[in-house]
Amino acid sequence: MYPTDEKFRCNRSECPFKENLEKIASLGVIVVGISEDPIEVHRKFKSDYNITFELLSDPTLTVIKGLGAYEKVDVNGIEKEKIIRTGILVDEKGYIVKIWKPERIEESVDEIIEEIKKLKKI
């Protein structure tokens, strides 16, 4: 889960998955990004940054909230709700194995790959 397309920080957060997609796919894992952006915005973002994995739209925040990626945060003394960058690893049976909520998801890609290897017993 991630806040929005077309933001520099978001662009950077998608890049590690794009750059490691072949490695992740070779482990039998599918990468999917989810934000509240409309499908049309996802199409442009994927085209502009050559992103080949799926980006899903959750405009009602149903999935994002349901998976705990929407939280109250303090922004300069004002409490706001927002989408929190969240990585979720789901096993082949559909069970959540691990959840990451790093400040910068791009720093977690190696850890995510190692967790996939442990799950797959590789």
C-alpha positions, -999 to +999 in steps of 0.1 A: +000+000+000+012+035-007-003+070-005-004+082-041+011+081-076+031+109-092+049+120-061+087+119-060+088+099-028+062+075-041+081+071-074+112+062-054+093+037-033+081+018-064+116+017-081+131-010-058+103-033-067+106-025-104+144-030-103+140-063-084+108-075-101+126-103-120+143-115-089+110-114-069+091-131-097+117-159-100+108-167-063+072-172-074+058-139-060+035-114-076+041-077-067+010-055-065+007-019-055-025-004-040-034+032-035-066+052-036-056+068-070-080+062-099-071+036-126-065+064-151-038+079-129-022+044-124-021+039-161-002+072-166+021+065-137+029+030-150+036+044-185+057+073-173+079+052-150+078+019-170+062+000-141+053-035-151+036-048-120-001-043-112-013-011-095-048-015-080-072+013-071-090+014-038-109+047-039-131+038-009-100+027+012-118-005+020-087-028+014-062-002+026-081+003+059-088-034+063-052-042+061-042-016+086-024+008+062-045+038+072-036+055+105-039+087+124-007+107+124+004+140+138+014+166+112+027+198+129+004+193+158-026+185+137-040+150+138-047+136+103-056+103+088-035+090+059-023+060+040+008+046+056+034+029+033+029-008+040+044-039+026+024-071+031+037-106+023+009-131+016+016-168+014+002-192-013-029-199+009-037-162+012-025-158+048-006-127+058+029-138+067+046-104+075+038-067+074+063-039+070+056-003+078+090+013+072+095+051+067+110+042+033+099+010+018+128+010-007+151+002+023+131-030+030+134-047-004+163-069+006+146-079+038+114-087+019+133-109-005+150-127+024+116-132+040+102-147+007+132-171+006+125-182+042+088-187+034+097-207+003+125-225+021+150-215-005 
